[in-house]
């Protein structure tokens, strides 16, 4: 993630960083917090799939 901004367009790197942050929060919630909704997880998955298509050769 640190080097991504030097390898891809700035907007793509920003999107990757944002979805990574959402995924990290979604995976590390506590019992007293509400976890991500199914819709949020599906949207994050879709964003990751799109980023992989953009970044992959």
FENRAKA-V320834 format. One line per field, one symbol per residue. ss: DSSP state (h for helix, s for strand, l for the rest). psi: psi as a letter, one per 40 degrees, with the letter a starting at -180 (. if undefined). A space follows every 10 residues. Layout:
# FENRAKA-V320834
ss->???
psi->???
This chain:
# FENRAKA-V320834
ss->lllhhhhllh hhhhhhhhhh hhhhhhhlll lllllllhhh hhhhhhhhhh hhhhhll
psi->ddedeediid dddddddddd ddddddefii deihiiiddd dddddddddd dddddi.
